Structure formats: structure tokens, C-alpha cells
């Protein structure tokens, strides 16, 4: 808080989104809902608590069936109850409401100040306004989608650069392009090299930004190397021209598995 880190984190995320960079798809559903509606309008469940000891204490209160069990559970959670400023006697009748109130305090109110600074950072460039006005459309920018990357997703990214149509080189490139399409299909269903590995190889990113890549990725063909070459700054992938698919796949696998890092792979 002292260094305004939460504000800068929100601001950096907003700038990345607005300028077509990598989206921060790591927020929880609960966090996204808080950004959309505000913490006071969000319900918290005990399952949302990541600290196992605190979660266990509140679940013990919820599961208590007798006054004796409830008293033991309340004693175990005494520190939490005190910190939350809860001064109402806990009974079997109000135990659920109390446990949920304590969960809400622990998850959201306890961290309210850093949350508000983070939210202030997201106001940069109108990103928070867009989130609140279009929550369904904006969700993919902040919460990781369930949809897995597909071969078609990767294939459709590229502008394909061919040699002159009708030339011998063009014919060889068309054959290699078919190998490339088969390779992506294999990567979608097999574990040797994943589609995310392919994406990292030529962009440095393991997912497709919501606004797409800039510059648009280009697929080119090379005959001077048996291995693919990538320029992650320009999003260029140059794949080797091969006569048979097995050789193409083997050399693609070898290059992608053995070239982590940034720059020219």
C-alpha cells in the first residue's frame, strides 16, 4: 500500500488491455464480480476462502448441530470473530448468517483498501468503465475462459506469405502448408508439443490476446534450414519446407521443445 503497488498493478493491466497486449486472465470469478458490482453487493461463500485454517473454522460453525458443538467452533474461531468486530452472540439460528458475514469480511472487507487502489488503477483509459458497462463481453479479459485453444484458433492467426503462384517453390510451400495444418491438429490432441507451446515459440505468449496480435502474425517458408525460425518481436514464424510429414513434424517438435526464451528462437 505504501508504494501504491496495487494502483500501479491495476494501471498496468488497463494499459496492457487497451493497447492490445496480454490480458490479465487470472482474476477469480469473485474478484471480477467485485470489480463489476462493488464488494458490498457480492456474496461470499466459505469455499471462497483460500486459507484452509480459516475456512475450516467457519465450516465448523456451519456444521455445528448442538449448542456444545457450536460453542467449541466459536472458541476455535475467536481470533477471527474478534478481528472482524463481530459482537453478536452466535446461536444455532444465526450461525449461517454469521459464518457468511465473517467470510465476507475475511475475503473482501479485510482487503478493502488495496482492492480500491487496484480498482482505481483500472480506471485508466476507461477500462473499468468498459468492464462495468459490458461485463459479459469483458469477462474474457480478466477471467481465464474454459475454452481451450484449438488448431483453428492458431491457424487463423496467420497471414500466409507464399512464393510466386505457379512456381516450383509455391508447389512445395502448398505441400508444407498442409503439413503445418496437420501439425496443429496433432498438437491439439497430443502432449508432445501443445498449441500453447507453438504460440509461445513465435509470439512469446501462451494465449491469444483478446484484441488479437499486433502486428498480425505471418507464416513464411524457408529452405535454408530444416528447423523453424521465429521472430517473437514481429510475430513471424518461418517453417521449413519438407517433402514428408514425419520429417516436418520431428524437426518442428525438436525446435519448439528446445527453444524457450525471448527473441529469435
N, C-alpha and C positions, 0 to 999 in steps of 0.2 A: 504494500500500500504506500509506503513512504516514497518509493521510487516511481510510483504511478505505473507500475508494470501491467496491471490489469487493463488500464486505459489504453496503453500502447499495444497490448495484445489484441484488443478489440479493433483498434485503428488499423493495425497491420492486416488483420483478417478482412476488414472492409476494403482496404486498398487492393488486396490481392483479388477479391471478388470483382470489384469494379473495373479492374484493369485486365480481366481475363486470365488471372493466374490460377494457381491451385486453390480449390475450395477447401475450407476447414471442415471436412466431413467427419468430425469426431465428437461433436456435441451429443449429449444424450437427448432422448425424447423429452425428458423432463426439463432440461435446460432450454431446449428450443421453445417449449411451451411457455416457460417463464419469460423469454425474450418477447414472445408474441403477446401474452396477456398480462404479464406482470406477476411477481411472486405471490402476491396476496390473492390472486384468482386461480391459483393452481393447487390441486390436491396432491398430497404426498402420501405414499404408502410406505409401510415399514420395509418393503422389498427394495425401495429406492435408496436405502441407507447402505453405503459400501463398507462401513466399519462393522465387522462381524460382532464385536462385543456389544456395541450399542444396539445393533439390530436384535441380537439375542435378548437383551434386557427388555426391549419393547414388546417383542413377541411373547416373552414370559408373562407380561402384564395382560396381553390379549388372550392368552391361553389359560389364564387362571380361572378355575371353576369354583373355588371356595374362598372365603374371606382369608383363611390361613395362607393359601397359595398366593393370593393377591398381595398380602402383607409382605411375604418373602420376596416377591417380584419387585415390589415398590422399594424395599430396602436395598436390593441389588442395584436399582436404578436411581438411588438417592442423589448421587452427584449430578446426573443428567437433569433430574427434576429441579434441583436447586439452581443449576446454571440457567435453565430455561425460565426461571422465575415463576414456576407453576405453584400456586398456593391453594389450590382447591383440593379438598380431600378426595382421594381416588377410591371409588367403590366399584362393585361388580356392575352397577348400572351405567356408570360413566367411563369405564375402563377403555372402551374402544375409542370414544371421542378424545380421551386424554392421550392415549398412545399415538393417535394420528396428529394431535396438536404438537406433541413432543417431536414426532418425526418431521413435521413441517418446520419446527424451529431448528432442529438439528441440520436439516438439509438446506433450507433456504434462508431463514432469518439469521442464523448464526453467521452466515457468509454474505449478508445483505450488502455491506459496504463494498467489498471487492466486486460483487456482481454488478452493482450500479455503476462502478467505474468502467467495468468491462462493457456494459451496455452503452455508456456514454461514448466509448471509443468506436462502437459500431455505428454510431450516428454519422460518422464521417462518410461523405459522398452519398448520403441518402440511403445507405444500405439497411439500416434499422427500419426506416420508413417503408422500404420495399418489403422487408420481411413481415411487418405488421399488416400491411395492406394486401399482400399476396402470400399468405402463409403456406398454402398448399404448393404453389409454384416455387417458392423459395426454399422449401424444406430440403431439397436435394443438395443445396449449397452448404448445409450445416450438419445434417444427419446422414450417416452412411446409408445408402439405399440397399435394399435387399437384392436388387437385380444384379446379377453377376455380369462381368464383362464378357461379350460374345465375339466370335470371329468376325461377324458382320460389322460390329462396332469399330473394330480396328481397321478392317478393310476399307470401310467408307471414309476413313480419315484422310486418305491419300489423294493427292494429285499425282497421276502416273506420268512419268516422263519417258517417252519412247524415242527410239531412233526413227529415221525416215520410214514412213509406211511403204511396204513392199520390198524393203531391203532385206538382206540375209540377217542382219543384226535384229531387225524388227521381228522376224520369224522366231529367232532364238529367244528374244525377250518375251514374246507371247507365251512360249512354252514355259519359261521361267515364271511368268506371272501366274500361270496355272499351278505351278509348284508352290508358289507363295500362298495362294488361296487354300491349297490342300494343307500347307503347313499351319496356317492359322486354325483350320478346322481341327487338326491334330492337337494343337496347343490348348484348344478349348476343352478337350475331353481327357487329355493325358497329363501326367505330372512331370515329365522330363523337363520341359520348358513351358511356363504358363504364359497366357496372354499378357499378364501384368509384367512378366519378365521382358517380353517383346517390347512393350510400351516404354519401359524404363530404358531399354537399350538405345532407343532413338530419340527420346524426349527427356529422360530423367525423371518422369512422373509415372506413378503406378496406377493412375486413374485418369480419365478424360475430364478436363475442366468443364464446368457447366456451360461456359461460353465458348468452348472449343479452344483449339490451339492457335496461337499466333506466333510466327507465321504458320500458314497451313502446311501440314506435313507433306513431304514429297517422296515419292518412291522412284528411285533411279536404278539403273542396271550397270554392273561393272564386269569386265572380262579380265582385268589385270590382277584379280585376287580370287581365291576360292572361298574366302570368308566375307561376310557382310561388313560394311563400314557405315558408321553413323556419325552424324554431327548433331549433338543434342542442342546446340545453340540455335541452329536453323531448322531443327526438326526434319532432318534429311536422313533417309535410310537408303543405302545403296546395297542391293542384293546381288550375289554372284550368279552369273549365267552358267547353268549346268545342263548336262544332257540327260541325266537321270535323276529321279526324285530322291532316291536313297542317299546319293552323294550330297544333294542340296540340303536335305534335312540334317544329315550328320554334321555338315560344316556350319549350318545355321545354329544348331544346338551347341556346338563347341564354342563358337564365338560368343553367343549370348550368355552362356554359363560362366565363361571365363573373362568377362569384361565389365565387371561392376565399376562404377565410378562416374565422374563427370567429365564432359568434354568430348574428345574424339575417341570413340570406343573401337 
